Amino acid sequence: MSATQEDYEEFKALTSTLSAFYNYHKWEYEELIKPRKLKLASLSDEEQELIPWYPKHIDDINISVGINEEFTKALATSILLDWGVSNSPDQWSQPTPSDFDKVRSTLLQLSREWSTDGINERKIGYENIIDELTELYPNVEERQNVKILVPGCGLGRLVLELVMKGFWTQGNEFSYHMLLTSNFILNHCIYPNHYTIFPFLHKSSHLSKKINQIRPITIPDINPLIIHDLKKENPSIPYEELMSMTAGSFVDLYGPPSLSLLETYTDNSEASEFRKENKESFDVLTTCFFIDTASNIIDYLKTIHYSLKPNGIWINFGPLLWHFEDYSSTHHISKKLKKDGPMETIPNILKGLELSRDDLIELAEKIGFKFEKRISDIESTYSSDVRALGEFVYKCEYWVARKI
């Protein structure tokens, strides 16, 4: 693919995401308001008299959609200059239904990472990681010299938490929906509870009260610019210099040479150079609800090993909900099937390499990790509604492994 074509595809992906945020209210209307109005109109007068509250409930949802619109439009229009995009939505690419649905899930992710509703999930998911690191590096003044990488960092909360502890931390994220939203939260929200959103509008099941569907949350629950206040307390620690973010595939930006060439691992010269620069560059790599996003877990483990310094630490927390186990779409990759053989282009499929916990541990040990701590079956929800009658509970794995 030529550089011009790459630039066009990048612009298309970026602006279709921006457009999904900007026009999210239209999609929500089609998903939430329109079907309810149709359902109401299909009921007889007698049936409507049995649920007299329903028309007002539709109106309440409609008002909530309008408040979501204020947030999603503010996000899209506030970060234009940050990403070098024209400020005219008419020039943006059209979003797909999947783009809109990712905005929906991003609002739920905001509840998890940046609201008081997510406190318990963050405590379960982040506390072991943070406690382990503060125990490994008790000297706060020296933590600025400890380089941590957080792939799949979502909306950046764990990255900020580690920076607040004084660690040099780099987040990495592939999703534009996550990248744009974390950019907005970290750089454009200047006080706590800056915005109100309604993330649960699309959750109609497991409700004890209808009001829970239109329950607002405020974000962010802390001031993302808190690092400036921490600088006053600890002037020797350059907090404002400790955080960075990279946009792109984890394996493309940090992986070893000679992985399979495909969309998420390219021969792009800039990516190749960045990979070389980051070889054995990090003291610690933390994965939280991330490793099961791999289509090829071998590539992930090789990349973790490649990017860590000798004797570096990998800390993991999360389930094994393999994201691609139901994806049967095929594509082509280029790789050497034999060590000294030629590059070959062969068909591949996203699903098919979903490992059990025991198989995954064995594989990690073969690639070059020694497990120093393991805890299994830690129960956690993910982006859940704390007031719902039902929720999906994951049994998560926590481990600390050292590169050998």
C-alpha positions, -999 to +999 in steps of 0.1 A: +000+000+000+014+034-010+020+062+016-008+082+000-032+053+003-021+047+039-028+083+047-062+081+031-072+050+050-059+066+083-080+097+076-110+076+068-107+056+100-101+086+122-129+108+107-155+080+106-149+076+144-152+114+149-184+113+129-198+085+150-194+106+181-207+138+164-238+120+150-243+096+179-276+111+189-291+102+155-282+066+160-295+066+195-328+080+183-331+052+158-321+025+183-341+038+213-368+063+206-381+052+172-388+015+181-405+025+214-428+050+196-437+023+171-443-002+199-465+023+218-485+031+186-491-006+181-509-010+214-546-006+218-561+022+239-568-004+266-532-016+266-519+019+267-540+026+298-523-003+316-489+014+312-497+052+315-462+060+324-447+047+292-450+079+270-431+099+297-405+072+299-399+076+261-396+114+266-371+109+295-350+087+273-352+113+245-340+140+269-311+117+280-301+112+243-299+150+240-276+152+270-254+125+255-253+145+223-239+175+242-210+153+254-203+134+222-204+165+201-181+184+226-157+155+224-156+154+185-152+192+181-127+197+210-100+173+198-100+183+161-068+203+163-051+176+185-055+152+156-050+176+127-085+171+113-107+196+094-133+212+116-161+206+091-180+174+098-193+174+062-157+164+052-155+134+075-161+098+064-194+082+072-195+060+102-206+024+101-231+008+125-202-007+142-186+027+148-218+039+165-220+007+186-184+013+197-194+048+209-221+031+230-196+007+246-172+037+251-197+054+272-199+023+294-161+022+295-162+058+308-184+046+336-158+019+344-127+041+342-138+076+350-168+076+373-175+067+409-196+037+396-164+021+384-146+023+418-150-014+427-140-027+392-110-005+392-101-016+427-102-053+417-085-047+384-058-022+393-051-026+430-029-058+427-010-042+398-004-009+416+004-026+450+029-049+433+047-020+416+049+002+447+062-028+467+088-035+440+098+002+438+093+017+473+114+047+467+090+073+452+119+095+440+134+067+419+101+056+402+105+082+375+133+060+361+111+029+359+096+026+325+062+009+323+042+000+292+004-005+293-009-020+261-046-019+255-048+009+280-084+018+270-093+053+283-061+058+301-071+056+338-045+030+348-019+050+330-028+081+350-029+061+383+007+048+377+019+083+368+003+096+400+025+070+418+055+086+401+062+060+374+072+068+338+042+052+320+034+048+283-001+037+273-007+020+240-042+017+223-054+005+189-090+017+190-096+053+177-128+054+199-106+048+230-078+071+219-100+100+211-120+097+243-089+093+265-074+124+248-106+143+256-107+132+292-070+137+299-066+170+281-099+188+278-117+181+311-103+206+336-123+198+367-140+168+383-176+159+372-171+181+341-197+162+320-229+143+326-237+112+304-262+084+303-243+052+296-271+027+305-298+038+280-293+007+259-296-017+288-333-026+290-329-059+308-322-067+345-338-034+357-354-032+391-367+003+383-371+020+350-354+051+363-321+031+364-321+030+326-320+068+326-296+071+354-268+097+348-232+095+358-207+124+360-172+122+346-143+124+353-145+115+390-111+131+396-093+160+380-071+145+352-048+175+356-041+164+392-005+157+383+001+195+383-009+195+420+013+165+427+042+184+412+038+210+440+039+183+467+069+166+451+088+191+431+117+167+423+093+144+403+085+157+368+049+143+367+040+162+336+068+144+317+059+109+329+029+101+307+028+093+270+004+075+247+010+056+214-017+049+188-015+016+169-013-021+172+007-035+202+026-060+180+032-035+152+047-009+175+066-031+200+069-066+184+101-085+174+112-088+138+097-114+115+062-118+128+035-125+102+028-094+080-009-084+082-029-053+092-017-054+128+019-061+120+033-042+090+065-035+072+059+003+075+092+020+079+081+042+108+066+012+127+097-009+121+120+019+134+098+023+165+100-014+171+138-013+170+139+017+194+117-001+219+135-034+220+142-043+256+131-008+266+107-014+295+112-024+331+076-034+335+047-043+312+012-045+326-017-061+309-052-056+323-082-072+304-059-074+274-042-107+265-074-123+254-078-097+226-051-116+207-059-135+175-024-151+178-014-152+214+021-163+204+026-129+188+015-111+220+038-132+242+068-127+219+061-089+219+059-087+256+092-106+259+108-085+232+099-051+247+109-060+283+145-054+295+164-085+307+149-095+340+119-072+333+085-078+349+052-087+333+021-082+355-012-095+342-048-093+353-079-104+334-100-133+320-095-156+291-125-144+270-109-149+236-123-121+215-120-138+182-133-173+189-164-166+169-147-148+140-146-170+109-134-143+085-103-151+066-074-130+054-039-135+040-007-131+058+030-132+047+055-152+068+083-177+067+069-211+074+104-226+077+132-209+095+154-204+065+127-205+039+112-178+017+084-154+027+051-170+017+016-155+014-009-179+030-046-178+041-053-173+078-083-170+101-089-149+132-102-177+153-085-210+162-058-203+188-078-200+220-057-215+247-067-228+281-051-212+312-027-241+316-017-241+280-011-204+281+012-206+312+032-234+295+036-213+264+047-183+283+073-203+301+086-217+267+089-182+253+110-171+283+090-162+314+093-174+350+062-171+370+068-156+405+032-151+416-001-165+405-037-160+418-066-176+400-104-171+399-105-135+411-141-125+404-147-092+385-173-075+363-165-053+334-183-020+325-212-032+345-243-013+358-239-015+396-277-012+400-286-040+375-304-072+387-279-093+368-243-091+355-217-112+339-189-121+363-154-131+351-130-153+369-097-135+363-061-145+364-034-124+382+002-132+378+037-117+380+062-131+356+099-123+350+117-123+317+145-148+318 
